[in-house]
Amino acid sequence: MSAIPLSNEKLKEQAPTLFTQEPHREVSEKYCFIPTIEVIDEIRRNNWYPMSVSEASVRDADKEGYQQHLVRFRHFDDLLVPQDNAVELILFNSHDRSKSFTISAGIFRFVCSNGLVVAESVFESYKIKHLGDRDNDVAAAVASITAIKPKLMEKISKLESIELSSFEKESFALSAIPLRFENHLQIDHRDLLVPHREQDSKNDLYTVFNVIQENLLRGNVSGINKESGRRFTSREITSISKDVDVNQGLWDIAERIASIKEPNLLLAA
């Protein structure tokens, strides 16, 4: 994650797919192609700046330059006055129809460089279909995320105010296992609760959420394959789709825990 916004030159260096000017040859004639860089430029004009980018690896060399990619943006206000957490605008796209053009909301936590994706139960993702002055989906999506920023920051404060018991923390971890591991892979759920820094040795719901998320995404969790009897160690998740699925699943679990612990707190943004 860069400390300053990425220029188009840096974006092209890190993710050339953003600059592809035509769709993959296998898509239909009805496919509405939108160069990702054009949307990035428009988002910039609405005061959000790209801070990081990633693109999926490809097994088929023919798909190189058309694969899934993700760009994370931060608002100008948050760049001027950085806080412990910042709302992000997250752009997803591909040029081979493997991922639709979508804008979502996310949270960036500076203490551990975790990037969280807000679940659609909290914030609806926006599909992008048009560019230009008329029916501009990009402008509408950006305006919606900009408007919801204060509510998402309030949500974090509410999650931080909810203390979890040891039993509740373990229940959270147990519920999170299927987001990453299939049934035949057995791990000790308590390994997901091991913090990697002193600041995360707390019991509030938001901190526990981040600790579990970091362990699921970054890997290095040991377990046993019940079918083969072999031990394994999980690897870092590099798939964009899997990263998003895990993040959104964790948000959903945190929402359910919050509704049980503090039913009078309105968490929906």
Buried (B, 14 or more C-beta within 10 A) or exposed (E): EBEEBBEBEBBBEBBEBBBBEEBBEEBEEEEEEBBBBBBBEBBBEBBBBBBBBBBBEBEEEEBEBBBBBBBBBBBEEBBEEEEEBBBBBBBBBBBBEBBEBBBBBBBBBEEBEBBBBBBEEBBEBBEBEBBEEEEBBBBBBBEBBBEBBEBBBBBBEBBBBBEBEEEBBBBBBEBBBEBBBEEEBEBBBEBBBEBEEEEBEBEBBBBBBBBBBBBBBBBEBEBBEEEEEEEBEBEEBEEBBBBBBBBBBBBBBBBEBBBEBBEEBEBEB
